[in-house]
Amino acid sequence: MFENQPKGLFALALANTGERFGYYTMLAVFALFLRANYGLSPAMAGTIYSAFLMLVYFFPLIGGMMADKFGFGKMVTTGIMIMFAGYLLLSVPLGGDSVALVVMLAALLLIGFGTGLFKGNLQVMVGDLYNDPQYKDKRDAGFSIFYMAINIGALFAPTAAIKIKEYAETSLGYSSNDAYHFSFAVACASLILSIAIYYLFRSTFRHTEGGAKKDAKAVDSSSPAVEELSKEETKQRIVALCLVFAVVIFFWMAFHQNGLSLTYFADEFTAQSAEGLQAMCFNVWNLVAVIFIVYALFSLFQSKTAKAKAISAAVIVAAGAFLCLSYDADGSVTVSAPIFQQFNPFYVVALTPVSMAIFGSLAAKGKEPSAPRKIAYGMIVAAIAYALMAFASFGLPMPQTEMGADGNPVAVHVADVTPNLLISVYLVLTFGELLLSPMGISFVSKVAPPKYKGMMMGGWFVATAIGNQLVVVGGLLWGAVPLWVCWSVFLGVCLVAAIFMFAMMKRLEKVC
């Protein structure tokens, strides 16, 4: 899995892991913070939440165009500094008045723009590592590893957000609302780690940092030739990419309900405690132990030396023993709504080697689906996830609110649905994500005309931005329609997008 990959991949992946850890720590509690701190309705909190996500994924278009002119590396480092300023502002507890709201919105604007300079350009640099002929056939595997690294950061984020908030409340004496800001401060520290990794290992990917001007000066006889495309082929590729962009809008619209309507469901309809084996799922270190077992099993069967096999077996035994010692048949744990967001990154990290093994086996037999076909399958899988939510929501009451002591509306917990529902739904959504997201990024880096790589990667993020803006639909539907109708909307859009994708398949596969 990790063999024969360019060294720069791991450095860039780790730099991105630090940034994503901070981002998802903030995002894990953000929607709940908006409702608690400013007394916003679910719809208004959803509007701000989705607008922020839209900015985060729209600005990479601008960042990509700037990088095509000034260089990818320069934009990455500038983006980190701007993000740091935004998270620093968000970390200051200013209360819940209009001034605090304006400062919070300014912080979101800085974070969005900084992420736009950082995120897309870092991924272009990853793609450029595979322009070297010796790594050409490792591109999809490389992006799967890169995507897995992102989710390692996201895996620990919900636990970090909850624990630091609890520490601020119980040990430092801050109010519940002010304590949220300590979760946001985690992002500042993670960005320092991210930029440190970037510069410590810069030598492994420095050749991918330059924009058009730098590249023109750096070309020599040892550099791989840049592919020249006709105007017609360039047009075909751009049209194919735009078709993919149109489809993924609806995936992200559905997928990113994890921070909005699915979090509302966790807060208001899901049981707030768990026991026995189920309780173990809510301890992030138990999930880490499972990940170690998965990777050690792959190593056990793939290793070529007795020593490597012995080490793998020892890791499996140690992780298994840890899980056995963690089990408490009579133990009960409190289940907080944001903690459910750890399951998606856990599944991504744990299932990535499984996914790579399956597609590697299919590739060896000449039967691996094309990237566009994987994306279409991903849309179908996402539809299945919301079919589960719709089925499980029949008969549940409408969401309810009451006025709190401070005069702000407070969501009421009205049901105790088993946590296994959301745990299962996140598993299904993750299968869809693994089919769509890393394959989509790889497809863009492969198909984008050389002169427009930054812009086309930015286009991928613009599609994601539009999808994220449509996340607001979950907030608008919450409490306005029965729950099963809310989930059926996302089921429907995913199915329609999948049908469209299959209808365009011949045109898409032509440019692969």
C-alpha angles and dihedrals in degrees: 000000000000097000124112094010121138112264091232090066093070094046093050091043093053092047088054091046091061093049093046092050090059093043095051093043088059093042094050092071102020100100092046090047091054092054096042100041101039101025092238124169118246089255095051093044088049091051093055092041094051093043089054092050089049091054092048090057100033098056093062086075089061090039091052094051091048091049092051086061105032105024136273096249094053091052092048094055093042089051093054092053093050092047090051091056091050095049090046090057091047091052094063113094105225100160127244105292128116093270091055090048092053092048090049091052091049089051091052090052091053092046091049095049094044091050089050091058093044111037106050095038092051088055092049088054090052090051092049090058086071096055085090106096092228090063099037096107092046096065099102092043090048093054090047089055090046091050091048090054090053089056094050086067092045092049094066095037101086092048091047091049093051097042096048090048091050090048091052090050101043104030103029098033098233120154119257093257096045090048090068089071091066088061088054091050090063088073091062092057092045092054090055088055091046096054091044091056091046094056098037092059099029093119091070094062106018091116090067096054102082129098126215096291094048093044091054091056094043098054113113138155092279095055118099113254116260112240113251115213131192119239090252094052091045089053092048092052095048091048091050091050092049090053090054090046090054091055099046090056089077095045092057091043087060100033098052092057081094089088096039127025094012089051089048088052091050090050099045107024109026125087111263096216137047135194140201118349091356090057090056090063091067095059108088092207090060088054090050089053090053090051090052090052092050094050093042091052090054090048091048093057097037101042116106100202131066091230093056091047091050092051090049091050091049091052091051092050093046094048091045091050090050090054092048091051090048093056116103113176092198098036123114129196132196113246114215119197098238092055091074088071090072092070098070095055090041091056092045093054094042096044100041094086089046091051092046092049092051095048091041089056092047091048091053088055093045091245103106111132117242119255093256090051091050089052091053091050089050091057091053091050091051089052089054090054092056091044086061091050092048093049093048092048097059108118097015117130124248118270113271136203136192134189115268128216090266092055094253123122114258126200114243122224102232106167143025105221112175113267087229089080095064092037088056095043091052089051092055092044089052091055087055092047093052090052094047116027108048090035091050093051090047090049091053093048090049101043102034112108108253093243092054104040095119093046094047093049085050087052090057089055093046088057088050089048093054090048090050091050088054088055083086087077088076091056093046092050094046108107092357098083136019112283094246089057091051092054092042090061090061091042090055099048092049092052093048091049091050092051091050091049093053090048090056095041099110092053092047096047091049092073097043 
